[in-house]
Amino acid sequence: MAAIINEYMPLIMFAFVFGLLLFGFPVAFTIGGVSLFFGLYGFGTGFFDLLPLRIWGTMTNFTLLAVPLFVYMGVMLEKSGIAEELLEAMALVFGRMKGGLAVSVIFVGALMGASTGIVGATVVTMGLLSVPTMLRNGYSKSLTTGTVAASGTLGQIIPPSIVLVLLGEIMNISVGDLFIAAVIPGLILVVLYMIYAFVIAQIKPEWAPPIAQEILDKMTRQELLGKVFKALIPPLFLMIAVLGSIFAGIASPTEAASVGAVGATVLTGLHKRFNYQIVKDVMDATTKLTCMVFIILVGASTLGLVFRGLGGDNLVRGLILSLPFGKWGILFIVMSIIFIAGFFLDFIEITFIHVPVLAPIMIHLGVDPLWLAILIAVNLQTSFLTPPFGFSLFYLKGVTPPEVTTVDIYKGIIPFVILQIITLFIMCLIPETVNWLPRVLS
């Protein structure tokens, strides 16, 4: 009996971590605490000789410096007022057609995702600005909330994305290659969202009516073009500064993140919103988010050390490879595990707990690591939208008017989750959607 328990000890540890997280215990301390307990059980006090070296190697990784810099950039942009101006301008451009407001929200969400990469900041900003406007113009509550929540999560896959930085570190892939590979899947997702908004507006015009003509007639064509041009320049400038420097090979992702942080600060100053209070708020939010990510990373490093030391990677690999489904069947199972975990855990927990265990199995089967990483990133994006613990749903509910219920939000996100699954199938059927751009730019 004891031999069987020892053989399956890695899975018992994994079940302990998952169970405690479901009960609401703090992520970092749950992962770290359970790992320490099982590490002492498996290796004795000698375990502490190995642990500091493991943590030191993680904390001195230069690539991970991009995390606080991208967080700073996203939070600073939230304060700059860029999203507000962009949303107003795009609403005027697309407002004449049915579903135009929804299309404009998706467009702005994509640009904000490419500028910030911070889902919480984007969803809250978009929710505050667009939900009241869409409801006032007669949009259905479910379409409104679904569009805003889904658009706000585009920063998960459209670079620069923090999840891509973390996946690059965990899977030992160039973050620059991940950023390049994510461009086309991100655009596919944006196009599918827009097509859905346009089609649903034709099928159910009462859900997404055009903006009242008298509002659109207040501006001349020249004034409209000037407003659009002024609103588009700042986010485009930031995208070129960050992504252009990476794609051109001028800067590493970490160096480009510092360019983005400076660029966001400059844009906030140009919008005349840069002051001591904003700097204090941005620094406070950046410090809290960065500390959360890195303390989870320390716990995850401890978990990985113990899991492998107890033979967990060999155990899980043997169990999954023994399944009679072949490479594609096993890929489906791995993607399903990550998708289902997204109902209960957020992307950071899944990235640090599940990916280090499941990704090596697929790579062992001959799956391209770069393609697999982008598949995982799109899959992780759904974790923000799937109830009961989808963080975008919580963010949005916190800023919506009282008449918008949780049921409205849950109903609204269902089509967008389906579109994300369709995107995964497209990427599986046409791997070139991921691999073509990195190969061309290389």
C-alpha positions as CSV (number, residue, x, y, z in Angstrom):
1,M,0.0,0.0,0.0
2,A,2.8,2.4,1.0
3,A,4.6,1.7,-2.3
4,I,1.4,2.5,-4.3
5,I,1.0,5.8,-2.3
6,N,4.7,6.7,-3.0
7,E,4.3,5.9,-6.7
8,Y,1.3,8.3,-7.0
9,M,2.6,10.9,-4.6
10,P,3.0,13.5,-7.3
11,L,-0.6,13.2,-8.3
12,I,-1.7,13.4,-4.7
13,M,0.3,16.6,-4.3
14,F,-1.3,18.0,-7.4
15,A,-4.8,17.1,-6.1
16,F,-4.0,18.8,-2.8
17,V,-3.0,22.0,-4.6
18,F,-6.0,22.0,-6.9
19,G,-8.4,21.3,-4.0
20,L,-7.0,24.0,-1.8
21,L,-7.2,26.5,-4.6
22,L,-10.9,25.7,-5.2
23,F,-11.5,26.4,-1.5
24,G,-10.1,29.9,-2.0
25,F,-6.7,29.7,-0.4
26,P,-4.1,32.2,-1.7
27,V,-2.5,30.8,-4.8
28,A,1.2,31.6,-4.1
29,F,1.2,30.3,-0.5
30,T,-0.9,27.2,-1.4
31,I,1.5,26.2,-4.2
32,G,4.6,27.0,-2.1
33,G,3.3,25.5,1.2
34,V,2.1,22.2,-0.3
35,S,5.3,21.9,-2.3
36,L,7.4,22.4,0.9
37,F,5.4,19.8,2.8
38,F,5.7,17.1,0.1
39,G,9.4,18.1,-0.6
40,L,10.2,17.5,3.1
41,Y,8.3,14.2,2.9
42,G,10.1,13.0,-0.3
43,F,13.6,14.4,0.2
44,G,14.0,15.3,3.9
45,T,15.8,18.5,5.0
46,G,18.2,18.1,2.0
47,F,15.4,19.5,-0.1
48,F,16.3,23.0,1.2
49,D,19.8,22.7,-0.3
50,L,18.3,22.6,-3.8
51,L,15.5,25.1,-3.4
52,P,17.5,28.4,-3.2
53,L,19.4,27.6,-6.4
54,R,16.1,26.9,-8.2
55,I,14.5,30.2,-7.0
56,W,17.7,32.2,-7.7
57,G,17.7,31.0,-11.2
58,T,14.1,32.1,-11.7
59,M,14.5,35.6,-10.1
60,T,17.6,36.5,-12.0
61,N,16.1,35.7,-15.4
62,F,16.4,38.9,-17.5
63,T,13.4,38.1,-19.7
64,L,11.0,38.2,-16.8
65,L,11.9,41.9,-16.2
66,A,9.5,42.5,-19.1
67,V,6.6,41.6,-16.7
68,P,6.7,44.7,-14.4
69,L,7.5,46.9,-17.4
70,F,4.5,45.7,-19.4
71,V,2.3,46.0,-16.3
72,Y,3.5,49.6,-15.8
73,M,2.8,50.4,-19.4
74,G,-0.7,49.0,-19.2
75,V,-1.6,50.8,-16.0
76,M,-0.2,54.1,-17.1
77,L,-2.2,53.9,-20.4
78,E,-5.3,53.3,-18.4
79,K,-4.8,56.7,-16.8
80,S,-4.0,58.5,-20.0
81,G,-7.5,58.8,-21.5
82,I,-6.4,57.2,-24.8
83,A,-9.1,54.5,-24.7
84,E,-11.8,57.1,-24.1
85,E,-10.8,59.2,-27.1
86,L,-10.4,56.1,-29.3
87,L,-13.8,54.7,-28.4
88,E,-15.6,58.0,-29.1
89,A,-13.9,58.3,-32.5
90,M,-14.5,54.7,-33.6
91,A,-18.2,54.9,-32.5
92,L,-18.6,57.8,-34.9
93,V,-16.9,55.9,-37.7
94,F,-18.9,52.6,-37.4
95,G,-22.0,54.1,-35.8
96,R,-24.0,54.4,-39.0
97,M,-24.3,50.6,-39.5
98,K,-26.2,48.0,-37.4
99,G,-23.8,46.6,-34.8
100,G,-21.4,49.5,-35.5
101,L,-20.9,50.2,-31.8
102,A,-20.1,46.6,-31.1
103,V,-17.6,46.6,-34.0
104,S,-16.0,49.8,-32.6
105,V,-15.7,48.3,-29.1
106,I,-13.9,45.2,-30.6
107,F,-11.6,47.4,-32.7
108,V,-10.7,49.5,-29.7
109,G,-10.2,46.4,-27.5
110,A,-7.8,45.0,-30.1
111,L,-5.8,48.2,-30.2
112,M,-5.8,48.5,-26.4
113,G,-4.7,44.9,-26.1
114,A,-1.8,45.6,-28.5
115,S,-0.9,48.7,-26.4
116,T,-1.3,47.4,-22.9
117,G,-1.6,43.6,-22.6
118,I,-3.4,44.1,-19.2
119,V,-6.8,42.4,-19.3
120,G,-8.1,43.8,-16.0
121,A,-7.3,47.4,-17.0
122,T,-8.8,47.0,-20.5
123,V,-12.0,45.4,-19.3
124,V,-12.6,48.0,-16.6
125,T,-11.8,50.9,-18.9
126,M,-14.0,49.6,-21.7
127,G,-16.8,48.7,-19.3
128,L,-16.9,52.1,-17.8
129,L,-16.9,53.8,-21.2
130,S,-18.8,51.6,-23.6
131,V,-21.5,49.7,-21.6
132,P,-23.6,52.8,-20.7
133,T,-23.2,54.1,-24.3
134,M,-24.3,50.8,-25.9
135,L,-27.2,50.3,-23.5
136,R,-28.3,54.0,-24.1
137,N,-28.3,53.3,-27.8
138,G,-30.6,50.3,-27.5
139,Y,-28.1,47.4,-27.5
140,S,-29.1,44.2,-25.7
141,K,-27.5,43.6,-22.4
142,S,-26.1,40.2,-23.3
143,L,-24.5,41.4,-26.6
144,T,-23.1,44.5,-24.8
145,T,-21.5,42.7,-21.9
146,G,-20.3,39.8,-24.1
147,T,-18.6,42.2,-26.6
148,V,-16.9,44.2,-23.9
149,A,-15.7,41.2,-21.8
150,A,-14.4,39.4,-24.9
151,S,-12.8,42.5,-26.4
152,G,-11.0,43.2,-23.1
153,T,-9.4,39.8,-23.1
154,L,-7.8,40.3,-26.5
155,G,-4.6,41.5,-24.8
156,Q,-4.1,37.9,-23.7
157,I,-3.1,36.8,-27.2
158,I,-2.4,40.1,-29.1
159,P,1.2,41.0,-28.2
160,P,2.7,42.4,-26.1
161,S,1.1,39.9,-23.7
162,I,2.2,38.9,-20.2
163,V,1.0,35.3,-20.7
164,L,3.3,35.0,-23.7
165,V,6.2,36.2,-21.7
166,L,5.5,33.6,-19.0
167,L,4.9,30.8,-21.5
168,G,8.2,31.7,-23.2
169,E,10.0,31.3,-19.9
170,I,8.3,28.1,-18.9
171,M,8.5,26.4,-22.3
172,N,12.0,27.8,-23.1
173,I,10.9,29.6,-26.3
174,S,12.0,33.0,-27.5
175,V,9.4,35.6,-26.3
176,G,10.1,37.6,-29.5
177,D,9.1,34.5,-31.6
178,L,6.0,34.1,-29.5
179,F,5.0,37.7,-30.1
180,I,5.4,37.3,-33.8
181,A,3.6,34.0,-34.0
182,A,0.6,35.4,-32.0
183,V,-0.2,38.2,-34.5
184,I,-2.2,36.2,-37.0
185,P,-4.2,34.2,-34.5
186,G,-5.0,37.4,-32.7
187,L,-6.2,39.0,-35.9
188,I,-8.3,35.9,-36.7
189,L,-10.0,36.2,-33.3
190,V,-10.7,40.0,-33.9
191,V,-12.2,39.3,-37.3
192,L,-14.4,36.5,-36.0
193,Y,-15.6,38.8,-33.2
194,M,-16.5,41.5,-35.7
195,I,-18.2,39.1,-38.1
196,Y,-20.3,37.8,-35.2
197,A,-21.3,41.3,-34.2
198,F,-22.2,42.2,-37.8
199,V,-24.2,39.0,-38.4
200,I,-26.1,39.1,-35.1
201,A,-27.1,42.7,-35.9
202,Q,-28.6,41.6,-39.2
203,I,-30.4,38.7,-37.7
204,K,-31.7,40.6,-34.6
205,P,-31.5,44.3,-35.6
206,E,-33.2,45.2,-32.3
207,W,-30.2,43.9,-30.4
208,A,-27.7,46.3,-32.1
209,P,-29.3,49.4,-33.8
210,P,-27.3,52.1,-35.4
211,I,-26.5,55.3,-33.5
212,A,-29.1,58.0,-33.9
213,Q,-28.4,60.1,-37.0
214,E,-28.6,63.4,-35.2
215,I,-25.6,62.5,-33.1
216,L,-23.6,61.6,-36.3
217,D,-24.6,64.8,-38.1
218,K,-23.1,67.0,-35.4
219,M,-19.6,66.6,-37.0
220,T,-18.5,67.4,-40.5
221,R,-16.4,64.8,-42.4
222,Q,-13.2,66.9,-41.9
223,E,-13.9,67.1,-38.1
224,L,-14.5,63.4,-37.9
225,L,-11.3,62.5,-39.8
226,G,-9.3,64.9,-37.5
227,K,-10.8,63.2,-34.4
228,V,-10.1,59.7,-35.7
229,F,-6.5,60.6,-36.7
230,K,-5.9,62.2,-33.3
231,A,-7.3,59.2,-31.5
232,L,-5.4,56.6,-33.5
233,I,-1.9,58.1,-33.4
234,P,-1.1,57.4,-29.7
235,P,-1.9,53.7,-29.6
236,L,-0.3,53.1,-33.1
237,F,2.8,55.0,-31.9
238,L,3.1,52.7,-28.9
239,M,2.5,49.5,-31.0
240,I,5.2,50.5,-33.4
241,A,7.6,51.4,-30.6
242,V,7.1,48.1,-28.8
243,L,6.3,45.5,-31.4
244,G,8.2,47.2,-34.3
245,S,11.4,47.2,-32.3
246,I,11.0,43.5,-31.6
247,F,10.0,42.4,-35.1
248,A,12.8,44.5,-36.6
249,G,15.3,42.8,-34.3
250,I,16.3,46.2,-32.8
251,A,15.3,45.3,-29.2
252,S,14.7,42.2,-27.1
253,P,11.2,41.9,-25.6
254,T,12.5,43.2,-22.3
255,E,14.1,46.2,-23.9
256,A,11.0,46.8,-25.9
257,A,9.0,46.7,-22.7
258,S,11.1,49.5,-21.3
259,V,10.4,51.5,-24.5
260,G,6.7,50.9,-24.0
261,A,6.8,52.0,-20.4
262,V,8.5,55.3,-21.4
263,G,6.2,55.7,-24.3
264,A,3.1,55.3,-22.1
265,T,4.5,57.9,-19.7
266,V,5.1,60.3,-22.5
267,L,1.6,59.8,-23.9
268,T,0.0,60.4,-20.5
269,G,2.0,63.6,-20.3
270,L,0.9,64.7,-23.7
271,H,-2.7,64.2,-22.6
272,K,-1.9,66.5,-19.6
273,R,-2.8,63.8,-17.1
274,F,0.7,63.1,-15.7
275,N,0.9,64.2,-12.1
276,Y,2.2,62.9,-8.7
277,Q,-1.1,61.1,-7.9
278,I,-1.1,59.2,-11.1
279,V,2.6,58.2,-10.7
280,K,1.8,57.0,-7.2
281,D,-1.3,55.0,-8.3
282,V,0.6,53.4,-11.2
283,M,3.6,52.5,-9.1
284,D,1.3,51.0,-6.4
285,A,-0.6,48.9,-8.9
286,T,2.5,47.8,-10.7
287,T,4.2,46.7,-7.5
288,K,1.2,44.7,-6.3
289,L,0.7,43.0,-9.7
290,T,4.4,42.3,-10.1
291,C,4.8,40.9,-6.6
292,M,1.8,38.6,-7.1
293,V,3.2,37.2,-10.4
294,F,6.7,36.7,-9.0
295,I,5.6,35.1,-5.7
296,I,3.4,32.7,-7.6
297,L,6.4,32.0,-9.9
298,V,8.5,31.2,-6.8
299,G,5.8,28.8,-5.6
300,A,5.5,27.3,-9.0
301,S,9.3,26.7,-9.2
302,T,9.1,24.9,-5.9
303,L,6.2,22.8,-7.1
304,G,8.1,21.9,-10.3
305,L,11.2,20.9,-8.4
306,V,9.2,18.6,-6.0
307,F,7.0,17.2,-8.8
308,R,9.9,16.2,-10.9
309,G,11.9,15.0,-7.9
310,L,9.1,12.6,-7.0
311,G,8.9,11.3,-10.6
312,G,5.7,13.2,-11.5
313,D,6.7,14.1,-15.0
314,N,7.5,10.4,-15.8
315,L,4.3,9.3,-14.2
316,V,2.0,11.7,-16.0
317,R,3.9,11.1,-19.3
318,G,3.4,7.4,-18.9
319,L,-0.3,7.7,-18.1
320,I,-1.1,10.0,-21.0
321,L,1.1,8.2,-23.6
322,S,-0.6,5.0,-22.7
323,L,-3.9,6.4,-24.0
324,P,-4.8,4.8,-27.4
325,F,-5.6,8.1,-29.2
326,G,-2.4,9.1,-31.0
327,K,-0.8,12.5,-31.1
328,W,-4.0,14.5,-32.1
329,G,-6.1,12.7,-29.5
330,I,-3.7,13.4,-26.8
331,L,-3.5,17.0,-27.9
332,F,-7.2,17.2,-27.6
333,I,-7.1,15.8,-24.1
334,V,-4.3,18.3,-23.1
335,M,-6.3,21.2,-24.5
336,S,-9.4,20.0,-22.8
337,I,-7.7,19.8,-19.4
338,I,-6.5,23.4,-19.8
339,F,-9.9,24.5,-21.0
340,I,-11.7,22.9,-18.1
341,A,-9.2,24.1,-15.5
342,G,-10.0,27.6,-16.8
343,F,-13.5,27.3,-15.3
344,F,-11.9,27.2,-11.8
345,L,-8.4,28.8,-12.1
346,D,-7.0,31.9,-13.6
347,F,-4.4,32.0,-16.4
348,I,-1.4,32.5,-14.0
349,E,-2.3,29.4,-12.0
350,I,-2.8,27.3,-15.1
351,T,0.4,28.6,-16.7
352,F,2.5,27.7,-13.6
353,I,0.8,24.5,-12.6
354,H,-0.5,22.7,-15.7
355,V,1.7,23.9,-18.5
356,P,5.0,22.6,-17.1
357,V,3.5,19.2,-16.7
358,L,1.5,18.9,-20.0
359,A,3.6,20.8,-22.5
360,P,6.7,18.5,-22.3
361,I,4.5,15.5,-23.1
362,M,3.3,17.1,-26.3
363,I,6.8,18.2,-27.3
364,H,8.0,14.6,-26.6
365,L,5.3,13.5,-29.2
366,G,6.9,15.8,-31.8
367,V,4.6,18.8,-31.5
368,D,6.2,22.1,-32.5
369,P,6.7,24.0,-29.2
370,L,6.0,27.5,-30.8
371,W,2.7,26.3,-32.3
372,L,1.8,24.6,-29.0
373,A,2.5,27.7,-27.0
374,I,0.2,29.8,-29.1
375,L,-2.5,27.1,-28.9
376,I,-2.2,27.2,-25.1
377,A,-2.3,31.0,-25.0
378,V,-5.6,31.2,-27.0
379,N,-6.9,28.4,-24.7
380,L,-5.9,30.3,-21.6
381,Q,-7.7,33.4,-22.9
382,T,-11.0,31.5,-22.5
383,S,-10.3,31.2,-18.7
384,F,-11.1,34.9,-18.4
385,L,-14.6,34.4,-19.9
386,T,-15.7,31.0,-18.5
387,P,-17.9,31.0,-15.4
388,P,-17.9,30.7,-12.5
389,F,-14.5,32.2,-12.0
390,G,-13.8,34.1,-15.2
391,F,-12.0,37.2,-14.1
392,S,-13.2,39.4,-16.9
393,L,-16.8,38.7,-15.8
394,F,-15.9,39.9,-12.3
395,Y,-14.2,43.0,-13.6
396,L,-17.1,43.8,-15.8
397,K,-19.8,43.1,-13.2
398,G,-18.0,45.6,-10.9
399,V,-18.4,48.5,-13.3
400,T,-21.7,47.8,-15.1
401,P,-25.0,49.6,-14.2
402,P,-27.3,47.9,-11.6
403,E,-29.8,46.7,-14.3
404,V,-27.1,44.5,-15.9
405,T,-27.3,41.1,-14.1
406,T,-24.7,38.3,-13.8
407,V,-26.9,36.1,-16.0
408,D,-26.8,38.8,-18.7
409,I,-23.0,38.6,-18.6
410,Y,-22.9,34.8,-18.7
411,K,-25.3,34.7,-21.6
412,G,-23.3,37.3,-23.5
413,I,-19.9,35.5,-23.3
414,I,-21.1,32.1,-24.6
415,P,-20.8,33.0,-28.4
416,F,-17.4,34.5,-27.8
417,V,-16.1,31.4,-26.0
418,I,-17.4,29.4,-29.0
419,L,-15.5,31.7,-31.4
420,Q,-12.3,31.1,-29.4
421,I,-12.8,27.4,-29.7
422,I,-13.3,27.8,-33.4
423,T,-10.0,29.8,-33.6
424,L,-8.3,26.8,-31.9
425,F,-9.6,24.5,-34.5
426,I,-8.5,26.8,-37.3
427,M,-5.0,26.9,-35.8
428,C,-5.0,23.1,-35.6
429,L,-6.2,22.6,-39.2
430,I,-3.9,25.3,-40.6
431,P,-0.7,25.4,-38.5
432,E,0.7,28.1,-40.9
433,T,-1.6,30.6,-39.1
434,V,1.0,30.4,-36.4
435,N,4.2,29.4,-38.1
436,W,4.2,31.5,-41.3
437,L,5.0,34.9,-39.9
438,P,7.9,33.9,-37.7
439,R,9.4,32.0,-40.6
440,V,9.1,35.0,-43.0
441,L,10.5,37.5,-40.5
442,S,13.3,35.1,-39.5
